[in-house]
Amino acid sequence: EEVAALLALPEADRLREEDPFTGDWTVVAPTRLVGLRSRFEVDLNRPRNKAVYIEPEDAWGLHVWREKPPEALVQRSLQQYDAFYNTIQQIFSALEQRFGRFVVFDLHSYNHRRQGPAGPPADPEQNPEVNVGTG
C-alpha cells in the first residue's frame, strides 16, 4: 500500500507503539469501535491538526517517514480521521436517544518491553499493569 511504502519505521517497531491486540478487549461491550489503521498513518487519539505525524517530535522522536508524506496522502488520512469521528458522533447520538446515557471505555495497551521482547521490562512505577482513568 502507498502508506507502507513511505514509512521508515520497521514493522516490529510500529507494532510496539500501536496498542497491539487491544481490539480483543472490546468484547466487554456490545457496541464497539476499533481503529484498524496504523497510528503512524493517522492517530485517532490526537487532535485533528496533530493526527498525522509529520516531524519526529510528533511521534516521540521517531522518524516515521522515508520522506515527507505527500499532501494528498495526508488529506486522505485526515478523511479517515473525520469518518471515524463522524461515525462516533452518530453512534453516540443513537445511544443517547435510546438509553439517555452511556459509558465509553477508551481502551489502550502499551508495550512494557520498549527494547524488544528480550529487553528488560520498563519500570513498573511508571508503567503499571493496569491504568484506569489516570492518563
C-alpha positions as CSV (number, residue, x, y, z in Angstrom):
1,E,0.0,0.0,0.0
2,E,1.0,3.6,-0.6
3,V,1.4,4.4,3.1
4,A,3.5,1.3,4.0
5,A,5.9,2.1,1.1
6,L,6.6,5.6,2.6
7,L,7.1,4.5,6.2
8,A,10.6,4.4,7.6
9,L,9.8,2.5,10.7
10,P,10.2,-1.3,10.6
11,E,7.0,-3.2,11.2
12,A,8.3,-4.6,14.6
13,D,8.9,-1.0,15.8
14,R,5.5,0.1,14.6
15,L,3.8,-2.8,16.4
16,R,5.4,-1.8,19.7
17,E,3.7,1.6,19.5
18,E,0.3,0.5,18.1
19,D,-1.6,-0.9,21.1
20,P,-1.4,-4.4,19.7
21,F,-4.4,-6.7,20.4
22,T,-6.3,-4.0,22.2
23,G,-9.2,-4.7,19.9
24,D,-9.5,-8.2,21.5
25,W,-10.7,-6.5,24.7
26,T,-13.7,-4.9,23.1
27,V,-15.8,-7.9,23.7
28,V,-16.6,-6.2,27.1
29,A,-19.3,-4.2,25.4
30,P,-22.0,-4.8,22.7
31,T,-21.2,-1.6,20.8
32,R,-17.5,-1.2,19.9
33,L,-15.3,0.8,17.5
34,V,-11.8,-0.4,16.8
35,G,-9.4,1.6,14.7
36,L,-7.7,-0.6,12.2
37,R,-5.2,1.8,10.7
38,S,-1.7,2.3,11.9
39,R,-1.3,5.3,14.2
40,F,1.6,6.2,12.1
41,E,-0.8,6.9,9.2
42,V,-3.4,8.7,11.3
43,D,-3.5,8.8,15.1
44,L,-7.2,8.8,16.2
45,N,-6.1,9.8,19.8
46,R,-4.7,13.1,18.7
47,P,-6.4,16.4,17.8
48,R,-7.0,16.6,14.0
49,N,-4.2,19.1,13.4
50,K,-1.7,16.6,15.0
51,A,-3.3,13.3,13.8
52,V,-0.8,12.8,11.0
53,Y,2.8,12.7,12.3
54,I,5.0,14.9,10.1
55,E,8.1,15.6,12.2
56,P,9.8,13.2,14.6
57,E,8.7,15.3,17.6
58,D,5.1,14.5,16.6
59,A,5.9,10.8,17.2
60,W,8.1,10.5,20.4
61,G,11.2,11.4,18.3
62,L,10.7,8.5,15.9
63,H,11.4,9.1,12.2
64,V,8.2,7.8,10.8
65,W,8.6,8.7,7.1
66,R,11.3,8.0,4.5
67,E,10.4,11.4,3.1
68,K,7.7,13.9,3.9
69,P,4.3,12.4,3.0
70,P,2.6,13.9,0.0
71,E,-0.2,16.3,0.8
72,A,-2.7,14.1,-1.0
73,L,-1.9,11.2,1.4
74,V,-2.2,13.5,4.4
75,Q,-5.6,14.6,3.3
76,R,-6.8,11.0,2.7
77,S,-5.6,10.1,6.2
78,L,-7.5,13.1,7.6
79,Q,-10.6,12.0,5.7
80,Q,-10.3,8.7,7.6
81,Y,-10.0,10.6,10.9
82,D,-13.1,12.6,10.0
83,A,-15.0,9.5,9.1
84,F,-14.1,7.8,12.4
85,Y,-15.3,10.8,14.4
86,N,-18.4,11.3,12.3
87,T,-19.3,7.6,13.0
88,I,-18.7,8.0,16.7
89,Q,-21.0,11.0,16.8
90,Q,-23.7,9.1,15.0
91,I,-23.4,6.1,17.4
92,F,-23.3,8.3,20.5
93,S,-26.3,10.2,19.4
94,A,-28.2,7.0,18.7
95,L,-27.2,5.5,22.1
96,E,-28.2,8.7,23.9
97,Q,-31.6,8.7,22.2
98,R,-32.2,5.1,23.1
99,F,-30.8,4.9,26.6
100,G,-30.4,8.6,27.8
101,R,-26.8,7.9,28.7
102,F,-23.9,5.6,28.0
103,V,-20.4,4.8,29.2
104,V,-17.3,4.9,26.9
105,F,-14.4,2.6,27.6
106,D,-11.4,4.1,25.8
107,L,-9.1,1.0,25.8
108,H,-5.4,1.1,25.2
109,S,-2.4,-1.2,25.7
110,Y,1.3,-0.5,25.7
111,N,4.5,-2.4,25.5
112,H,6.4,-2.6,28.7
113,R,9.4,-4.0,27.0
114,R,10.4,-0.9,25.0
115,Q,13.7,-2.5,23.8
116,G,12.0,-5.6,22.3
117,P,10.8,-9.0,23.6
118,A,14.2,-9.8,25.1
119,G,14.7,-6.3,26.6
120,P,14.2,-5.5,30.3
121,P,10.7,-4.6,31.5
122,A,10.0,-0.9,32.0
123,D,9.9,0.5,35.5
124,P,6.6,-0.7,37.0
125,E,6.2,2.5,38.9
126,Q,6.0,4.4,35.6
127,N,4.3,1.6,33.7
128,P,1.6,-0.1,35.8
129,E,-0.1,-3.3,34.6
130,V,-3.5,-1.6,34.8
131,N,-4.1,2.2,34.4
132,V,-7.7,3.3,34.9
133,G,-8.5,6.9,34.2
134,T,-5.2,8.4,35.0
135,G,-3.9,9.3,31.6
